[in-house]
Amino acid sequence: MKPGFFALAALIACNVFAVPVSVKDPAGKPLATVMVSRLPMNPAAVDKSDNGYAASGKRQQAFFELARFTDAAGATDIPPAEYPWKIRLRKPGYKDLTVPASALDKPLVMSPETDVAALAAQQPANAWSSTIDFGDVDLKKEFMLQCNFCHQQGNVLLRRDRTAEEWKVAIKRMVRYGARLSTEGQEKIPAMLEAHWKKIAANPALVPQGTPWSPDLAGTTIREMPIGDPMSQMHDLLLHSNGLIYVGDNLQDRVYEIDPATGKYTVYKIPPQPGDKLGGLLAGRLHDFPKHETYQGIHSLAESPKDKHIFITPSYQRRLIEFDPVTKAFRVHQMDSGFYPHTIRFDAKDRVWFTLALSNQVAMFDRTSNKFTLYDLPFRSFMEKMTVKLTPFIFKLLAWGIPVANYVKVDHVSTGVPLPYGIDITPDGKAWVARMHTDEIASVDPDTGAVTMIKTPFKAPRRLRSDRDGNLWIVAFNESKIARYTPKTGQFTLFDLPVSPKGSDTPYALNVDRERHQVWVNGTNSDSVYRYDVATQAWTMFPMQRRVTFTRDVEISPKGKVYVSSASFPSWHIEDTQPTLIEITPR
């Protein structure tokens, strides 16, 4: 046994000092911006006695995966783990290398990748989807908007060879799930996709390079903690003031309570109410999904500023769910109107605000009076008004398993589904909403009830957040941009994401680090998270460890750590089919 191994074993045993890692190319030159991932040799043992999921209410222990990036000298270090671990090296343009921890007593050598198809396979989904050309820019934007709702376009499972008929079947299922691809798009796109992916498969050199990894990544640490399984969807998350993180599994009606410091977590299964059906009010929507326990459909989470209770929007029901993080008790607040509770926020008066995506409304729940107030948003036409008013009947048809969405003609502007989506509260107490299908934002004045609609100079505003000055930061989902709206002046300012190929990403949501005046953005189609520094106007792109990392929400700790969860629907699209909680610690 080599002396270097014993030295390394001693470091691992004491679990105090980080292990140095050195990476070189075959000529002996140092390799910078190599992602060095510490991975467990075997997954952590989990009590899966609850239908294959962690037993409700029982403490579990996860193993952390950890990644750092080499500097200009090709060096970094990795904290040892308390369990057997290995190292994976990843750098675009080079072959992945996986070695046991015992190999770190000497420099690791990465070989350049020369195979054209393998080089293309290293590129994120956005590089592949950038090659799609329908001959119609607006049709492609519509495709990326509607078909990127739940998962990436261009990932390894979505670029494989399919016939036009197979694409038609897949698109029909997506429309039943909720996509609003126009009828014209549903008719034209299948044949276009068949021809396009055959062309790219035969000519992988046509796939451009993704966004280059920056040398500034040296000093960044990314930790990932596996939660759920291929049938989960870790939709949104909340960093609570108690230091714990709460993640909602939208497909399995479970809330994960996680200690990010230790990796200990507990799952709490939300019990259905008497009379609830599998699939909730949309019982027929997921009838062919292989496995789900969706009665509620956990969507978004928010913390009360008063008693620290957590409120959850269950998108498949007409209710709010309240969770006490101390007693672990759930309480239901039933509504008698409104459909599809969506994104949720609290105001300073401890009132709960949330969007009702399918009834074109904004809701406010006053905890003092225990009453709901609903604010109607305007309709674009009489036909749209009638369509929305028929929502209760449409829901009944869906509950009976009748895929009514597949029988309705859909235009290019999703008439009938305006889709109020993201929401946030500005310091002056107003609620602001992004209405995605109408390219508008709206404000609701809680004192007067007045609703003001504002047209956006970009398409698909999805989620939005207020900064410390009361400005709104908004994602333009299919425009590969974010925007700042200044209510005092009524001015929009647009910012392109720093993505290659240009204009090719789909930012789902963002959050504002008010203390550091930075904006963090989901790079849902590029396996990344972006940071924009408002003062310096500098962008940084943080690549994730797994290919096909689709995230939907962003939380920021007081110390500047950033949390997202891999929320692809379905999670089996992810590189190793494993959803995770992800923590980014910038240098």
Disulfide bonds with the S-S distance in Angstrom:
none
